[in-house]
Amino acid sequence: YFRFKMKLCCRKLISPARFILQSIQSRNSHVNREDFIPPNLVMAKVNPLLHNVTIQEVPKISDKIPVFRHCVEKLPKNKNAISVWLDNLLHARPQYNSVVQLHPVLFDTHPRMDILHSVVRWQQEYREVDYSWSRTRAEIGRGKKKPWPQKGTGRARHGSSNSPLWVKGGISQGPRGPRASFYELNPNTLLDGLLIALSIKHIQNDLIIIESAQISQDMPDFDEYLENRNLSEASMLLVHAENENISYLEHLAEDSKLLNIMPLYGLNVCSILKHDKLVLSRCILDELEHKVLWHKTRYPWLGSPHNFYIDMP
C-alpha cells in the first residue's frame, strides 16, 4: 500500500511538469520557421504576409511639397502643424503631390481612454428610454372588497385582494416607466472626447483628407479607388460640408455596405470609432478648427478684469 501511494504521488508531481514541458516545446517548435507569425499578433483583415498583397509605400512628406491648406487659427507654442497628404476622389491612384496642414489641438491630443469611455457610454445611454411599467394596488381594477370577515374564519387578516401579498395583486415599488437614461455630461469632456477620437484616427493612419466630396459621375470606378488604397474591406465614414453637392456619393453609399456619409454638424465619437477609416473633406477643416478652438478659448476673460456685458463672446 505504501509503494502504491508513493507511485501515485510521483505521477501527480510528474504529470504537470511533463504537460508544461510539452506545451513549451509545441509553442517554440515553429519559431525558427521563416513564415512564423506570433499567435498574439493582431493583424489587419488583409494580411500582406499571408495573402501576397502588394502595398504601395506612402512617401514621406518633405518641405518641397506644396501646401494646399494652412492652419487658420493660432498654433500653440510647443506644437507644430501636422502635415497630411491630400487625396482626390477623381484619381484612381493616389498622387502624393499636395499636402494639407492640420491643427495640433484637434489631431494631436493625448489619448485618454477614461474620457473616451465616458463619452461613448454617454452616447449609448442618453437616448435609451425604459418603458417597463407595472400596476400598483390602486390600479388593479378588481374592487377593494374585503375577501372574508376579520374574525371567525381562522385565516389571516386581509383588507383587499389587490394587495401585493396576493397572486395577481399590485406590485409594490415596481418600474414606473417611461424613464429616460439621459444625464448631462460636462461640455469640456464631450469636446475632449471628440478631439481624442480624431487624434486616434490620425495616430493609427486611419485619417484621410480628400479635396472635395462634391464630385460628378466622371469619377472612376469606386471599387478601383478603394482597391488601389487597400480600402476594399474597410468601413469608411465620409464627413462633408453642408454646401457640397453629394448626390452622387449618396447614390454610391446606398449600394455600399462599407461607406457612410455624414455632415459636419453630425460628427460624433461613436460614429468615428465604429468605422475603420475617417474621411474628411478639405472644406470642413476651417470650420471644424474655428468651432473647436472657439470652445476651447471662449472664456479667457473670466480670470482677468472685464466688463461682463462687453467682453462676453
TORVOZA-757770 format. One line per field, with one value per residue (C-alpha): residue in three letters; x, y, z. Coordinates in pm, 1 decimal, m for minus. Layout:
% residues N
code (ALA; ...)
xx (X; ...)
yy (Y; ...)
zz (Z; ...)
This chain:
% residues 313
code (TYR; PHE; ARG; PHE; LYS; MET; LYS; LEU; CYS; CYS; ARG; LYS; LEU; ILE; SER; PRO; ALA; ARG; PHE; ILE; LEU; GLN; SER; ILE; GLN; SER; ARG; ASN; SER; HIS; VAL; ASN; ARG; GLU; ASP; PHE; ILE; PRO; PRO; ASN; LEU; VAL; MET; ALA; LYS; VAL; ASN; PRO; LEU; LEU; HIS; ASN; VAL; THR; ILE; GLN; GLU; VAL; PRO; LYS; ILE; SER; ASP; LYS; ILE; PRO; VAL; PHE; ARG; HIS; CYS; VAL; GLU; LYS; LEU; PRO; LYS; ASN; LYS; ASN; ALA; ILE; SER; VAL; TRP; LEU; ASP; ASN; LEU; LEU; HIS; ALA; ARG; PRO; GLN; TYR; ASN; SER; VAL; VAL; GLN; LEU; HIS; PRO; VAL; LEU; PHE; ASP; THR; HIS; PRO; ARG; MET; ASP; ILE; LEU; HIS; SER; VAL; VAL; ARG; TRP; GLN; GLN; GLU; TYR; ARG; GLU; VAL; ASP; TYR; SER; TRP; SER; ARG; THR; ARG; ALA; GLU; ILE; GLY; ARG; GLY; LYS; LYS; LYS; PRO; TRP; PRO; GLN; LYS; GLY; THR; GLY; ARG; ALA; ARG; HIS; GLY; SER; SER; ASN; SER; PRO; LEU; TRP; VAL; LYS; GLY; GLY; ILE; SER; GLN; GLY; PRO; ARG; GLY; PRO; ARG; ALA; SER; PHE; TYR; GLU; LEU; ASN; PRO; ASN; THR; LEU; LEU; ASP; GLY; LEU; LEU; ILE; ALA; LEU; SER; ILE; LYS; HIS; ILE; GLN; ASN; ASP; LEU; ILE; ILE; ILE; GLU; SER; ALA; GLN; ILE; SER; GLN; ASP; MET; PRO; ASP; PHE; ASP; GLU; TYR; LEU; GLU; ASN; ARG; ASN; LEU; SER; GLU; ALA; SER; MET; LEU; LEU; VAL; HIS; ALA; GLU; ASN; GLU; ASN; ILE; SER; TYR; LEU; GLU; HIS; LEU; ALA; GLU; ASP; SER; LYS; LEU; LEU; ASN; ILE; MET; PRO; LEU; TYR; GLY; LEU; ASN; VAL; CYS; SER; ILE; LEU; LYS; HIS; ASP; LYS; LEU; VAL; LEU; SER; ARG; CYS; ILE; LEU; ASP; GLU; LEU; GLU; HIS; LYS; VAL; LEU; TRP; HIS; LYS; THR; ARG; TYR; PRO; TRP; LEU; GLY; SER; PRO; HIS; ASN; PHE; TYR; ILE; ASP; MET; PRO)
xx (0.0; 285.3; 455.7; 125.8; 83.2; 438.7; 383.6; 57.7; 222.6; 510.6; 265.1; 79.0; 404.0; 547.4; 235.7; 204.7; 576.4; 553.7; 249.3; 428.7; 737.6; 534.8; 341.7; 665.2; 812.3; 498.1; 496.1; 861.2; 866.6; 766.9; 968.2; 1263.4; 1049.2; 1072.5; 695.0; 648.9; 387.1; 339.0; m0.6; m74.6; m9.7; m323.7; m317.6; m547.7; m814.6; m586.8; m255.3; 17.5; 232.4; m39.7; m224.1; 78.3; m76.4; 147.9; 104.0; 218.8; 453.0; 345.5; 631.2; 749.3; 640.1; 922.4; 942.5; 945.6; 590.5; 336.4; 96.2; m261.2; m409.7; m259.3; m393.9; m627.2; m612.0; m304.9; m83.2; 36.8; 396.7; 504.3; 348.7; 378.2; 120.2; 57.1; 113.8; m105.7; m129.9; m426.9; m619.9; m868.4; m1169.9; m1129.8; m792.1; m796.9; m445.0; m301.8; m95.4; 104.5; 158.3; m4.2; m26.8; m270.3; m184.9; m394.8; m414.6; m237.4; m511.5; m756.6; m538.3; m256.5; m439.2; m318.5; m546.1; m708.1; m916.3; m1116.1; m1256.0; m1322.8; m1505.9; m1722.4; m1827.3; m1903.6; m2106.1; m2298.0; m2378.0; m2501.3; m2724.8; m2864.0; m3120.2; m3244.7; m3587.0; m3712.9; m4081.3; m4136.0; m4437.3; m4624.4; m4957.6; m4982.0; m5259.1; m5469.5; m5460.2; m5563.1; m5930.7; m6082.9; m6253.1; m6148.4; m6388.9; m6270.3; m6223.6; m6355.3; m6450.1; m6183.9; m6256.0; m6405.9; m6262.3; m5920.9; m5745.2; m5507.6; m5646.3; m5676.9; m5844.6; m5828.7; m5723.8; m5534.9; m5254.2; m4902.2; m4929.7; m5190.8; m5145.9; m5233.8; m5221.4; m5050.0; m4671.2; m4501.9; m4208.1; m4211.1; m4097.5; m4299.5; m4182.9; m4119.4; m3786.9; m3514.7; m3146.4; m3031.3; m2782.3; m2575.3; m2206.3; m1953.6; m1923.5; m1545.0; m1547.0; m1757.8; m1520.1; m1211.9; m1365.4; m1417.0; m1057.5; m922.6; m1118.3; m980.9; m626.6; m655.1; m759.3; m458.9; m215.2; m336.5; m309.8; m685.8; m742.9; m788.5; m825.0; m988.7; m1000.4; m1376.8; m1676.9; m1863.0; m1796.5; m1981.0; m2032.2; m1689.7; m1543.6; m1368.4; m1489.5; m1525.6; m1420.5; m1099.4; m1038.1; m1071.8; m864.3; m570.2; m563.1; m619.4; m960.9; m1181.4; m1268.8; m1252.9; m1560.4; m1542.0; m1716.4; m1709.8; m1773.8; m1869.8; m1969.8; m2330.3; m2279.7; m2131.4; m2345.4; m2300.0; m2584.4; m2350.9; m2180.7; m2519.6; m2600.4; m2274.4; m2344.2; m2686.0; m2524.4; m2227.3; m2226.1; m1895.6; m1948.4; m2146.8; m2188.2; m2238.9; m2241.3; m2007.0; m2271.7; m2340.6; m1979.8; m1962.8; m1733.6; m1928.1; m1950.3; m1576.6; m1479.8; m1731.0; m1568.4; m1220.1; m1136.5; m1235.9; m1253.6; m1273.0; m1339.1; m1095.5; m1387.4; m1477.6; m1130.3; m1150.4; m1497.9; m1408.9; m1090.7; m1269.8; m1553.1; m1328.0; m1080.5; m1363.2; m1499.7; m1151.0; m1086.6; m1432.3; m1392.7; m1044.7; m1185.0; m1307.7; m965.6; m888.5; m1070.7; m1352.0; m1687.1; m1935.3; m2165.5; m1899.3; m1642.3; m1885.6; m1846.1)
yy (0.0; 238.0; 175.8; 234.8; 569.5; 672.1; 589.2; 782.0; 1089.6; 1074.0; 1058.6; 1363.4; 1557.2; 1447.1; 1488.7; 1872.0; 1916.3; 1695.8; 1890.4; 2224.4; 2095.8; 1965.2; 2292.7; 2495.6; 2271.1; 2293.6; 2671.8; 2713.1; 2442.3; 2684.7; 2989.9; 2911.5; 2897.7; 3184.7; 3240.1; 3248.1; 3493.5; 3529.7; 3399.8; 3714.1; 3948.7; 4138.2; 4174.2; 4360.0; 4184.6; 4184.0; 4040.7; 4106.5; 3825.8; 3565.8; 3691.4; 3820.7; 4165.1; 4439.1; 4754.7; 5084.8; 5260.8; 5608.6; 5854.9; 6084.1; 6445.3; 6687.9; 7066.0; 7091.7; 6963.5; 7246.0; 7303.4; 7324.3; 7440.5; 7617.9; 7636.1; 7931.0; 7961.4; 8036.2; 7738.5; 7655.4; 7748.0; 7392.2; 7225.4; 7244.9; 7196.2; 6839.6; 6769.3; 6509.1; 6401.5; 6535.9; 6275.1; 6318.3; 6101.2; 6170.3; 5995.7; 5618.3; 5602.1; 5823.5; 6111.8; 6237.0; 6583.2; 6816.3; 6846.7; 6997.4; 7118.6; 7015.1; 7194.7; 7005.1; 7088.5; 6883.9; 6596.5; 6577.5; 6541.6; 6298.4; 5990.5; 5948.8; 5633.5; 5733.3; 6042.3; 5846.0; 5575.5; 5827.4; 5996.0; 5664.6; 5546.6; 5876.4; 5844.3; 5489.1; 5565.0; 5914.3; 5811.7; 5496.2; 5503.3; 5236.0; 5175.9; 4899.3; 4973.5; 4782.0; 4845.4; 4931.2; 4804.0; 5111.5; 5031.3; 4663.8; 4736.5; 4444.3; 4646.8; 4677.7; 4438.4; 4261.1; 3891.1; 3745.8; 3867.6; 3990.0; 3720.1; 3376.3; 3205.8; 3110.5; 3267.2; 3560.9; 3914.0; 4080.3; 4400.1; 4363.0; 4112.4; 4387.8; 4373.7; 4280.3; 3972.7; 3820.2; 3643.5; 3884.8; 4167.8; 4502.5; 4530.2; 4735.1; 4956.1; 4823.2; 5000.9; 5308.9; 5397.4; 5560.4; 5656.7; 5828.2; 5739.8; 6088.0; 6267.1; 6577.3; 6542.1; 6820.7; 7006.2; 7009.6; 6630.3; 6596.6; 6818.3; 6636.8; 6303.0; 6424.5; 6552.9; 6226.5; 6025.6; 6244.0; 6213.0; 5833.8; 5813.0; 6026.5; 5825.1; 5495.3; 5627.4; 5591.8; 5957.7; 6051.4; 6409.7; 6448.9; 6763.4; 6770.7; 6545.5; 6723.8; 6504.7; 6421.6; 6097.5; 6141.6; 5971.7; 5644.3; 5314.2; 5348.8; 4987.3; 5054.4; 5364.5; 5157.4; 4868.5; 5092.6; 5224.6; 4885.9; 5000.5; 4741.9; 4574.1; 4879.9; 5066.6; 5442.6; 5748.5; 6044.7; 6385.9; 6667.4; 7032.7; 7146.2; 7341.0; 7044.7; 6857.2; 6490.4; 6337.7; 6100.1; 5990.5; 5927.1; 5700.2; 5511.3; 5487.8; 5331.9; 5042.5; 5006.2; 4840.7; 4999.5; 5370.1; 5608.9; 5982.8; 6242.9; 6625.8; 6811.3; 6901.5; 6528.3; 6429.2; 6230.4; 5994.8; 5669.8; 5711.7; 5781.4; 5475.3; 5247.0; 5290.6; 5179.4; 5493.5; 5857.2; 6060.9; 6438.4; 6686.7; 6976.3; 7220.3; 7135.7; 7174.4; 7552.7; 7538.7; 7248.9; 7421.7; 7750.2; 7589.1; 7368.9; 7642.5; 7884.2; 7636.6; 7580.9; 7953.1; 8104.6; 8226.8; 8381.3; 8697.1; 8530.7; 8533.7; 8898.8; 9232.1; 9258.7; 9405.6; 9119.3; 9256.9; 9383.8; 9102.0; 8807.8; 8616.2)
zz (0.0; 86.1; m251.7; m432.5; m255.8; m344.9; m714.4; m716.7; m562.7; m810.6; m1102.6; m969.9; m949.3; m1283.6; m1499.4; m1457.7; m1523.2; m1833.7; m1956.8; m1911.0; m2093.1; m2385.2; m2417.8; m2421.5; m2690.8; m2902.7; m2875.3; m2972.6; m3240.8; m3519.7; m3410.0; m3634.2; m3948.2; m4194.7; m4219.6; m3842.9; m3715.0; m3335.6; m3223.6; m3021.4; m3313.9; m3420.4; m3796.5; m4032.5; m4236.5; m4539.9; m4423.8; m4683.9; m4538.7; m4592.7; m4899.7; m5100.5; m5138.3; m5274.7; m5071.4; m5213.1; m4975.8; m4872.6; m4933.7; m4659.5; m4662.5; m4737.9; m4727.5; m5107.1; m5148.2; m5189.6; m4900.9; m5022.0; m4692.4; m4388.0; m4034.0; m3982.9; m3604.7; m3395.8; m3311.8; m2959.3; m2883.9; m2806.8; m3114.0; m3490.0; m3761.3; m3876.4; m4246.1; m4416.7; m4779.0; m4973.1; m5169.1; m5451.5; m5530.6; m5903.2; m5916.7; m5927.4; m5780.2; m5504.8; m5644.1; m5341.1; m5488.3; m5229.7; m4852.6; m4604.3; m4256.0; m3956.6; m3625.5; m3343.0; m3091.4; m3300.0; m3418.8; m3163.3; m2830.6; m2564.8; m2595.4; m2254.1; m2255.7; m1946.4; m2119.2; m2436.9; m2241.4; m2057.0; m2383.0; m2556.7; m2259.0; m2254.1; m2624.3; m2582.5; m2285.7; m2335.2; m2598.0; m2425.2; m2259.3; m2021.4; m2096.9; m1839.1; m1622.6; m1350.4; m1177.2; m811.2; m584.6; m668.5; m1042.8; m1039.6; m1109.7; m919.2; m648.3; m285.8; m116.5; 197.2; 96.2; 426.7; 771.7; 1007.6; 1271.2; 1295.4; 985.2; 1123.7; 824.5; 810.0; 815.4; 474.4; 372.4; m8.4; m273.5; m457.2; m202.2; m322.5; m96.9; m328.3; m661.2; m945.3; m695.5; m732.0; m742.9; m475.4; m577.5; m935.4; m1252.2; m1338.9; m1690.4; m1920.7; m1763.3; m1964.9; m1918.8; m2016.6; m1796.6; m1857.7; m1928.6; m1891.8; m2228.4; m2193.6; m2155.2; m2470.5; m2665.7; m2535.3; m2632.5; m2989.5; m3011.9; m2870.3; m3128.5; m3410.3; m3272.8; m3250.7; m3614.6; m3711.7; m3497.4; m3645.0; m4004.4; m4043.2; m4133.3; m4499.7; m4623.7; m4965.2; m5173.8; m5209.7; m5159.0; m5441.5; m5743.4; m6061.5; m6247.2; m6410.1; m6103.1; m6186.3; m6053.6; m5676.2; m5618.9; m5809.8; m5598.2; m5279.7; m5410.4; m5505.0; m5146.3; m4976.9; m4851.5; m5019.2; m4687.1; m4459.4; m4341.4; m4400.6; m4262.0; m4500.8; m4344.2; m4581.0; m4566.2; m4588.1; m4910.2; m5100.2; m5350.4; m5263.6; m5464.1; m5649.3; m5327.2; m5171.2; m5462.4; m5400.4; m5028.1; m5092.2; m5279.8; m5043.8; m4703.2; m4600.9; m4683.6; m4467.0; m4523.1; m4253.1; m4243.8; m4013.4; m3755.6; m3701.6; m3628.5; m3303.9; m3116.2; m3162.1; m3538.5; m3562.2; m3359.0; m3530.2; m3873.2; m3975.7; m4174.4; m4127.6; m4449.7; m4410.1; m4684.8; m4703.9; m4699.0; m4338.6; m4186.5; m4144.9; m3990.6; m3762.3; m3648.1; m3580.9; m3380.9; m3168.4; m3079.3; m3002.3; m2748.8; m2610.3; m2552.2; m2517.8; m2156.0; m2137.5; m1976.3; m1655.2; m1489.9; m1569.9; m1508.0; m1756.6; m1837.9; m1829.6; m2099.7; m2342.4; m2321.8; m2328.5; m2661.1)
